[in-house]
Amino acid sequence: MEFGNFAVAPYVVFWGAIVLFVLIGSFFKYKTRESKHRMIERLVEKGQTLSPELLASISNGNGHDDRRGSPIQSGIFLMCIGIALAVFFWALSGGSGVFHGVGTPSWLLVIGIFPFMIGLARFIGGLTERRSPK
């Protein structure tokens, strides 16, 4: 399928694959969380006591509560995603400069600035955050 000199099929396959990966990941995360909830229901029906660790493990399905995660760690993670996106789109544009290129828009690599700057903000916020004594 083409619109002028623009082939649509590679873009449909690319974005369709991304959507498919996200849906598959979400499905398995849902199934894991559902099985943990069923296990806890069975334990409660049998009169078993539930440990705080077990209850905390169902916070988001993987045993870690993302909201209480380290802002420094998540900031570094987001900065790496931003760099990876910039490199990916730079390579997609044929390795040309930001404002030069034929065919693929070369400004796409600037998309990586969004997760990078959010990660940088989280990283700096984590460094300057005042920890309350426990």
N, C-alpha and C positions, 0 to 999 in steps of 0.2 A: 504494500500500500504506500503510495507516495502522494505528497502534496507539493507540487512544483518539483524542486530538486531535493526535497526533504523526505527521507525515508522514515516512516513511522514505526515499523516493526521492531527495530532494535530498541527503541525507547520504550515501547509497550512491554517487551520482554524484560528489560532492565528494571523498570518500575514495578512490573508485575511480580518479579522475583523478590524484590524488597518487601512488597506487601505480603507475599506468601511466607517469607521468613519470619516476619513480625507476627503473622497469624499463627504459624506453627509454634513459635516460642510462647505466645500468650496461651495457646491451648494447653501445652504441657505444663505451664506454670499453674494454670487453673486446675488441671487434673491432680497435680501434686498437692495443692492447697485443699482440694476437695477430699482427697484420701486422708490427709491429716485431720480434717474436721470429722470425718467418719470414725477414725480411730479414737478420737477424744470422746465422741458420742458413745461409742461402745464401752470405753473405760468408765464413763459416768454412769451408764446403765448398769454396769456390774458393781458399782459402788467403790471403785478404785479412787485413790486420792491422786490428784494431778499436781505434779511439781511445777514450780514457777518457770523452770527452764523449758518444760514442754509447752506451757501456755505461751511463753515468749517466742517459741520456734514457729508459731503460726502467724506471727505478725504480718509477714508479707509472702509467705510461701517458701522462703529459702533459709529461714533461720536468722536473718539479719534484718534489723529495722532500719531502713534506709534513711528515715528522718533523723535518727540519732547517730548516723555515720559521721565520720570525721570530715569536716569541710575541706581540710587540706587534701585528704585522699580523693574526695570527689572532685575537687578543683583540678588536681593533677590529671585525673581521668578525663575531665571535659577538655582540658587543654590538649591532651593527646588526641582526642577525637577531632578537635578543630584542626590540628596539624595534619592529621590523616586525611580529613576532607579536603584541605587545601592541596595536599600533594596529589590526591586522587584526581581532583578536577584539573590541576595543572597538567598531569599526565594525559588526561582525557582531551585537553586542548592541544596536545601534540608537543608539550614542553615549551610553548612559546611564552612570551612575556605576558603581563597582565593586560596590556592594551593593544597587543599585536596578535594576529592569528587569522587564519582563514577557516571558514566552516564552523567549527565549534566555538561558541562564545568564550573568549579567554578570561572574562571577568568572573567566571564561575568559581575560581579558586578563592575568591574573596568570601564565599559562603562560609568557609572554615573559620572566619573571624568571629562569628556569633558564638559557637560553643567555646572557642578559645577565650574570648573576653569574659563570658560567664564563669568559666573555670578559673580564670585569673582573679576575678572578683571573689569567688568562694575561697580561693587559696589565700589571698590577702586578708580576707575576713577571718579565716581560720587562724592566721598568724597573729592578728591583732586582737582576737577574741580574748576576753578576760575569763579565765576559768574560775569557777566558784569552788572553794575548798570543800572536799567531801567529808 
